[in-house]
Amino acid sequence: MSLVEAVDHGSIRELRLSRPPVNALDPALCRAIADAVAAAASDGVGGIVLAGGPKVFSAGLDVPYLVSLGEDRRALHEAWNAFFLAARAIANAPILVVAALAGHAPAGGCVLALCCDYRVMASGPFSIGLNETQVGLVAPEGIQHLLRRTVGPHRAERLLLAGELVQADAALAMGLVDELVEIDHVATRARVWLEQMLQLPRGPMLETRRIARADLVAALEPGRIGLERFIEGWYSADTQAALRALMARLGK
């Protein structure tokens, strides 16, 4: 089975992450996302709905896999690079991409959502956010910019420092997501928004989008991510202790 399933709805392609149980982002899934987005654009579809599983869009990076790499810094670098490859593929897509969040979207799941043009989330007890400090990580400056441009600098600072995940209703109130709907209607509502946008004159709409998103694209450039510095931080004592604690919780 493909890690990303593609289903066409007329001129809209729905890309469904398919790595049960929680769509943890390992290198294979990240590369599959990047390839699927590129293929959609190449095939001339009008827009993309990026969807995850029921109750969990994506739980973020596959931490057990990353921890299993131990001191293999090359493999760790490749794993994180694959994630940023997926994020850049979404951010740089020449067509509209809507996130259909039918559940939780912490950490890496939130990053992918922030790279999309629009976010439709399931109403109910679902959370979204960048909880990196909770697990001993420092969100790169470029990733912090994605949150700042969405919710504003002051609120982003508070959320980032605490590593806070917010519930769906709070996410809507602060603009982190654009709509809340019942869980069974998330992907449908994402398609409806896309269909409305595709009624606009295509060239002017896409050029306006390109200009408006220039800062988002720039935020994901390697210099704004600082992957080498991030990986050095991965091996710090604080981070390793937090990761061990996380693994212990996951083991329960």
C-alpha positions as CSV (number, residue, x, y, z in Angstrom):
1,M,0.0,0.0,0.0
2,S,1.2,3.5,-0.8
3,L,2.2,5.8,2.0
4,V,0.2,8.6,0.4
5,E,-3.0,7.6,-1.4
6,A,-4.2,9.9,-4.2
7,V,-7.9,10.3,-5.0
8,D,-9.1,12.6,-7.6
9,H,-12.3,14.6,-7.2
10,G,-12.6,16.4,-10.6
11,S,-9.8,19.0,-10.7
12,I,-8.9,18.5,-7.1
13,R,-6.6,15.7,-5.8
14,E,-6.9,14.5,-2.3
15,L,-3.6,13.2,-0.9
16,R,-4.2,11.0,2.2
17,L,-1.3,10.1,4.5
18,S,-1.5,6.4,5.1
19,R,1.0,5.2,7.6
20,P,-1.0,3.8,10.5
21,P,-1.6,4.3,13.3
22,V,-0.7,8.0,13.6
23,N,1.1,8.9,10.3
24,A,4.4,9.4,12.1
25,L,6.7,11.2,9.7
26,D,9.6,8.9,8.9
27,P,11.8,9.5,5.8
28,A,9.8,7.2,3.6
29,L,6.5,9.0,4.3
30,C,8.2,12.4,4.0
31,R,9.6,11.6,0.6
32,A,6.3,10.1,-0.5
33,I,4.5,13.4,0.5
34,A,7.1,15.5,-1.6
35,D,6.7,13.1,-4.6
36,A,2.9,13.1,-4.4
37,V,2.7,16.9,-4.3
38,A,5.1,17.2,-7.2
39,A,3.1,14.6,-9.2
40,A,-0.1,16.5,-8.6
41,A,1.3,19.7,-9.9
42,S,2.8,17.9,-12.9
43,D,-0.5,16.3,-13.7
44,G,-2.2,19.7,-13.9
45,V,-4.7,19.3,-11.1
46,G,-6.3,22.5,-9.8
47,G,-5.5,22.1,-6.1
48,I,-4.6,19.6,-3.4
49,V,-6.3,18.5,-0.2
50,L,-3.7,17.1,2.2
51,A,-5.5,14.8,4.6
52,G,-4.4,12.5,7.4
53,G,-6.1,9.7,9.3
54,P,-9.2,10.0,11.5
55,K,-8.5,11.5,14.9
56,V,-4.8,12.1,14.0
57,F,-3.7,14.1,11.0
58,S,-0.1,13.3,11.8
59,A,1.6,12.9,15.2
60,G,4.7,14.6,13.9
61,L,8.2,13.1,13.4
62,D,8.7,9.4,14.1
63,V,10.6,10.0,17.4
64,P,11.2,6.2,18.1
65,Y,12.8,5.9,14.7
66,L,14.9,9.0,15.2
67,V,16.1,7.8,18.7
68,S,16.9,4.4,17.2
69,L,19.5,6.1,15.0
70,G,21.7,6.7,18.0
71,E,24.9,8.4,17.1
72,D,24.5,8.0,13.4
73,R,24.5,11.7,12.6
74,R,24.4,11.1,8.9
75,A,21.2,9.1,9.1
76,L,19.7,11.6,11.5
77,H,20.5,14.4,9.1
78,E,18.9,12.5,6.3
79,A,15.8,11.9,8.3
80,W,15.3,15.5,9.2
81,N,16.2,16.7,5.8
82,A,13.5,14.4,4.4
83,F,11.0,16.2,6.6
84,F,12.0,19.6,5.5
85,L,11.9,18.3,1.9
86,A,8.2,17.5,2.4
87,A,7.5,20.9,4.1
88,R,9.2,22.7,1.2
89,A,7.3,20.7,-1.4
90,I,4.0,21.9,0.1
91,A,5.2,25.5,0.6
92,N,6.6,25.7,-2.9
93,A,3.7,23.9,-4.6
94,P,2.5,26.0,-7.6
95,I,-1.1,25.2,-6.8
96,L,-3.3,25.7,-3.7
97,V,-2.9,23.1,-0.9
98,V,-5.5,22.8,1.8
99,A,-4.9,20.9,5.1
100,A,-7.8,18.6,6.1
101,L,-7.1,18.1,9.8
102,A,-9.5,15.4,10.9
103,G,-7.7,15.1,14.3
104,H,-4.5,16.0,16.2
105,A,-1.7,17.8,14.4
106,P,1.2,18.4,16.8
107,A,4.8,19.3,16.0
108,G,5.7,18.1,12.5
109,G,2.0,17.7,11.7
110,C,1.5,21.3,12.6
111,V,4.4,22.4,10.4
112,L,3.0,20.7,7.4
113,A,-0.4,22.3,8.1
114,L,1.3,25.7,8.4
115,C,2.8,25.3,5.0
116,C,-0.7,24.9,3.4
117,D,-2.8,27.7,2.1
118,Y,-5.8,27.0,4.3
119,R,-6.6,24.7,7.3
120,V,-9.9,23.0,8.0
121,M,-9.9,21.2,11.3
122,A,-12.3,18.8,13.0
123,S,-14.3,20.4,15.9
124,G,-13.9,18.6,19.2
125,P,-11.1,17.5,21.5
126,F,-8.3,17.7,19.0
127,S,-5.1,19.7,19.4
128,I,-2.6,21.5,17.2
129,G,0.7,23.3,17.8
130,L,4.4,23.2,18.0
131,N,5.3,21.4,21.2
132,E,9.0,21.1,20.6
133,T,10.2,22.5,24.0
134,Q,8.1,19.9,25.7
135,V,10.4,17.2,24.2
136,G,13.6,19.2,24.6
137,L,13.9,20.6,21.0
138,V,14.3,24.1,19.7
139,A,12.0,24.9,16.7
140,P,14.3,26.5,14.0
141,E,13.8,30.2,13.3
142,G,12.2,29.4,10.0
143,I,9.6,27.2,11.6
144,Q,8.9,29.8,14.3
145,H,8.3,32.3,11.5
146,L,5.6,30.1,10.1
147,L,3.7,30.3,13.4
148,R,4.4,34.0,13.8
149,R,2.9,34.8,10.4
150,T,-0.2,32.9,11.3
151,V,-1.0,33.9,14.8
152,G,1.1,37.0,15.4
153,P,4.5,37.4,17.1
154,H,3.4,37.8,20.7
155,R,1.1,34.9,20.7
156,A,3.6,32.8,18.8
157,E,6.2,33.5,21.4
158,R,4.0,32.4,24.2
159,L,3.0,29.2,22.4
160,L,6.6,28.4,21.4
161,L,8.1,28.9,24.8
162,A,5.6,26.7,26.5
163,G,5.5,24.2,23.7
164,E,1.7,24.5,24.0
165,L,-0.8,22.5,22.0
166,V,-4.2,24.3,21.7
167,Q,-7.6,22.8,21.3
168,A,-9.5,23.2,18.0
169,D,-11.8,26.0,19.2
170,A,-8.8,28.0,20.5
171,A,-6.9,27.3,17.3
172,L,-9.8,28.8,15.3
173,A,-10.0,31.8,17.6
174,M,-6.3,32.7,17.2
175,G,-6.3,32.0,13.4
176,L,-4.1,28.9,13.6
177,V,-6.9,27.1,11.6
178,D,-9.4,28.7,9.3
179,E,-12.5,26.6,9.9
180,L,-13.9,24.0,12.2
181,V,-16.4,21.4,10.9
182,E,-17.6,18.0,12.1
183,I,-14.9,15.3,11.7
184,D,-16.7,13.5,8.9
185,H,-16.9,16.7,6.8
186,V,-13.3,18.0,7.0
187,A,-12.1,16.8,3.7
188,T,-15.3,17.7,1.9
189,R,-15.2,21.3,3.3
190,A,-11.6,21.5,2.2
191,R,-12.6,20.6,-1.3
192,V,-15.4,23.2,-1.2
193,W,-13.0,26.0,-0.3
194,L,-10.7,24.9,-3.1
195,E,-13.6,24.8,-5.6
196,Q,-14.5,28.4,-4.7
197,M,-10.9,29.6,-5.1
198,L,-10.6,27.8,-8.5
199,Q,-13.5,29.9,-9.8
200,L,-11.3,33.0,-9.7
201,P,-9.1,34.0,-12.7
202,R,-6.3,31.5,-12.4
203,G,-3.3,33.6,-13.4
204,P,-4.0,36.6,-11.1
205,M,-5.0,34.4,-8.2
206,L,-1.8,32.3,-8.3
207,E,0.4,35.3,-8.8
208,T,-1.2,37.0,-5.8
209,R,-0.6,33.8,-3.9
210,R,3.0,33.7,-4.9
211,I,3.6,37.2,-3.7
212,A,1.7,36.7,-0.4
213,R,3.5,33.5,0.4
214,A,7.1,34.7,-0.4
215,D,8.0,35.0,3.3
216,L,6.7,31.5,4.0
217,V,8.8,30.0,1.2
218,A,11.9,32.0,2.4
219,A,11.4,30.8,6.0
220,L,12.0,27.2,4.9
221,E,15.3,28.0,3.1
222,P,18.2,26.0,4.6
223,G,19.8,29.1,6.2
224,R,16.6,29.8,8.2
225,I,16.4,26.1,9.3
226,G,20.0,25.7,10.4
227,L,19.8,21.9,10.2
228,E,23.4,21.3,11.4
229,R,22.9,23.5,14.5
230,F,19.5,21.7,15.1
231,I,21.2,18.3,15.0
232,E,23.9,19.4,17.4
233,G,21.2,20.4,19.8
234,W,19.6,17.0,19.3
235,Y,22.6,15.4,21.1
236,S,22.6,17.9,24.0
237,A,22.1,16.5,27.5
238,D,18.8,18.3,28.0
239,T,17.3,17.1,24.7
240,Q,18.5,13.5,25.2
241,A,17.0,13.4,28.7
242,A,13.7,14.8,27.4
243,L,13.7,12.2,24.6
244,R,14.3,9.4,27.0
245,A,11.4,10.6,29.1
246,L,9.2,10.7,26.0
247,M,10.2,7.2,25.0
248,A,9.3,6.0,28.5
249,R,5.9,7.5,28.2
250,L,5.3,6.0,24.7
251,G,6.4,2.6,26.1
252,K,3.6,2.7,28.5
